[in-house]
Amino acid sequence: MIGTANDRDRGVNELSSALRRRFNTVVLPLPESVEDEVDIVARRVDQIGASLDLPETPAGLEEIRRVVTVFRELRSGLTGDGRTKLKSPSGTLSTAEAISVITSGLALAAHFGDGVLRAADVAGGIVGAVVQDPVSDRVVWQEYLETVVRDRDEWRDFYRACREVS
């Protein structure tokens, strides 16, 4: 049996000490750099995608980098350049969730698009991952979208796609 838990996502109840003693605890740290996390996400998405006959990710590397950047910035509460402090949402925004967002986006691109991963393909997944609490997380997401994403010239398509589904 395997049990999982995220540090930030405590759930409704704490795990009892009796049950905790019956598990070996393995702490998996977050990847140290954006590049490391992008590499992990791209490799895992390629593995999953191959089993599902999805397109390979090299054409979608820009979207992977964006998703990882958004998750890292919101997790840390600070933009990558260190200039802007951010509120963090209630969810964990883990590397595994980034893999899920990208895999889902690739499936949309493959089945309903031209097979190239684009901002519109990941927008719904990223909003769903960030906005776990419909009240507080929506405020966090809207603030991030309007104060950080909107000002990144190279992210205009991502901004528009996220605004459309938000």
LUMDOPA-365839 format. One record per atom (N, C-alpha, C): x negated, y negated, z negated. Coordinates in steps of 0.02 Angstrom, whole numbers, plus 50000, padded with zeros to 5 digits. Layout:
BEGIN
XYZ ...
! end
This chain:
BEGIN
499585005850000 500005000050000 499554993850000 499774988750036 499404982550040 499864976850017 499614972549974 499984966749952 499604960549971 499954955349991 499624949050009 499934943249971 499534938149963 499774931949932 499324926349954 499604920549960 499214914549976 499174910149913 498604907149902 498514902949842 499034897349838 499184894049894 499634888349893 500364890449892 500514896449914 501204898749919 501334903749863 501554901349806 501644905649747 502284909749749 502744908149793 503364911849795 503834909849739 504344913849729 504844912349678 504594914249609 504274920049603 504044922449539 503314924549544 502954923549489 502264926049485 502284933649483 501774936749510 501694943949507 501524945849435 501854950949409 501724952849339 501004955249330 500744954249270 500054956349257 499974963849265 500484967649248 500454974949256 500374976849330 500744973549372 500704975049444 500044972349472 499834966449450 499194963649473 498604968249458 498624971549400 498074976049382 498024982049428 498554983549464 498564989349507 498324987749579 498134981549590 497884979449655 497154977449649 496764978949700 496104975949707 496194969249740 495904964149711 495984957449738 495394955749784 495554953849844 495054951749892 495234944649914 494804940049901 494924933049920 494584931749987 494984929850036 494714928150102 494684920650108 494084917850108 494034910550113 494224908150182 494414901850185 494554898750250 493904898250290 493944898750356 493344897750396 493034890950381 492374890650381 492024884550362 492114878750412 492124880350476 492154874850525 492744875950573 492914870450607 493434870850658 493244876050710 492614875950731 492374880550783 492464887850761 492294889250698 492374896150673 493104898250674 493554893750653 494264895450651 494544896050722 494344891650767 494564892150837 494344898850866 493724900850852 493464907150877 493864913050850 494014913050786 494414918450755 495104918750787 495424913050793 496094912850822 496074915250895 495604912750935 495564914751005 495434922251013 494974924950973 494834932150978 495434936350959 495764934450905 496334938450882 496924937850931 497044931850957 497584930951005 497434934951068 496804935151090 496634939251149 496774946651136 496614948951076 496744955951059 497494957551059 497874953251027 498604954251024 498894953351094 498674948251129 498924946851196 498794952451245 498224955751240 498064961351285 498574966951275 498764968251214 499244973651202 499954971751224 500074965251232 500734962851254 500744960451326 500184961551362 500114959151431 500224951651438 499954947851390 499994940551394 499364937851427 499404931651453 498804928751485 498244927951434 497624927851459 497054926851415 497034919551392 496684918251337 496704911651307 496214906451334 495714907951376 495254902551395 495614896451422 496144897251459 496514891551485 496884888051429 497004891451373 497364888551317 496924886451259 496274886251270 495814884551216 495944877651187 496154872951229 496304866151205 496884866351155 497404870351170 497974870751124 497784874351060 497354879451065 497124882851004 496754877850960 496324873850990 495954868850952 496424863850919 496944861750954 497424857050925 497794860150865 498034866250874 498404869550819 497954870350758 497344872550769 496874873450714 496724866750681 496634861550721 496494854850694 497074852450651 497684853150676 498274851050638 498304854850572 498224861450574 498264865450513 497714863450464 497104862650488 496544860850444 496654853950412 496874849150452 496974842450425 497534842350373 498084845650388 498634845750340 498464849750278 498094855150286 497874859150227 497434854950181 496964851350211 496474847550171 496744840850147 497264838250180 497524831750161 497094825950186 496714827350239 496244822250265 496124823750340 496114818450380 495974819550451 495244821750460 495104824750516 494434827450529 493884822250526 494044816050543 493544810750540 493474807750470 493894809950424 493854807750355 494144800850341 494464797850391 494714791050384 495414790550354 495834795550366 496534795050346 496724800550298 496984798550239 497234803450191 497944805450212 498094811850204 498744814550225 499084818050168 499734818450172 500114822650126 500074829750154 500064834650110 500044841650133 500744844750125 500944848850173 501594852150167 501564857850116 502134860650101 502184865850050 501904872650073 501894873950138 501654880350164 500894880850164 500654886750182 499934888050178 499554885850240 499874886150299 499554884450362 498894888450370 498944894850363 498374899250365 498144900550437 497564903550442 497304905550508 497774910650539 498064915050499 498544919950525 499154916450555 499384911050524 499944907250552 499754903850617 499144901550622 498914898550685 498914903850740 498704909850724 498704915350772 499424916650795 499884916650749 500594917750765 500864912350811 500714906050795 500954900350836 500684900950907 500044902550914 499744903050981 500004909051019 500074914750985 500334920751018 501044919551043 501444916451002 502134914851022 502134910051081 501694905051079 501644900251134 501434903651199 500964908351194 500754912051254 501314916151283 501714919151238 502294923051262 502784918551299 502904912651272 503344907851307 503054905851374 502404904351375 502074902351438 502104907951490 502004914051467 501994919751514 502694921351541 503194921051499 503854923251520 504314917751545 504184911551524 504614906051544 504244900351578 503594901151586 503194895951618 502754898951671 502174895851681 501724898151733 501134902151706 501164903951641 500634907951612 500064903951581 500094897251588 499584892951559 499864889951494 499514890951440 499724888351375 499684880751374 500244877551358 500274870351356 500574868051290 500544861551278 500794858751215 501524860551202 501934860351254 502644861951246 502754869151223 502284873551239 502354880551220 502214881751146 501804877451115 501634878451045 502004873650998 502334868551025 502654863350984 503154866250935 503614870350958 504124873150913 503814877450859 503324881450877 502994885750828 502624881850775 502284876550796 501904872550747 502364868750700 502904866050727 503394862550684 503694867550635 503854873550658 504134878650614 503644880850560 503004881050576 502494882950526 502394877450474 502414871250496 502284865650450 502904864150407 503494864050438 504094862050402 504434868150371 504204870050312 504504875550275 505074872950232 504964867350198 505484864050159 505784858650203 506424859150219 506714854550268 506724847250248 506654845850184 506654838950162 505944836250156 505554838850109 504894836050096 504404837350153 504414843350182 503934844950235 504094841050300 504724839650312 504904835750372 504604828750367 504614825850307 504314819250296 503564819550309 503234824750282 502514825650292 502364826250367 502754830350402 502644831450473 502744825050513 503294821550501 503434815450539 502894810150527 502664809550465 502134804750449 501494806650486 501314813050486 500714815350521 500774814050596 501344815750623 501464814850695 501394807550715 501684803050676 501704795950694 501054792250676 500694794450625 500094790750605 499444793750631 499454800150649 498844803350671 498894805550744 499384809750759 499434812650827 499564807350879 500014802750864 500204797550913 499604793350935 499134792250890 498554788050905 497984791550941 498044798050951 497524801750987 497694801951061 497344798051101 497494797351172 497524804151208 497054808551191 497024815051225 497564819851201 497984817751153 498514821951126 499204819451146 499254815151196 499904812251216 500424817651232 500224822751270 500694828051288 500914831951225 500464833051179 500614836551117 501094832351075 500964825851071 501404821351034 502114821551062 502174820851129 502834820851161 503204827551149 502834833051156 503144839651147 503374840651075 502984838551027 503174839250957 503744834650938 503754828650965 504314823950952 504954826950980 504914830151037 505504832951069 505824838451027 505424842450993 505704847950953 505794846250879 505554840450859 505594838550787 506274836150768 
! end
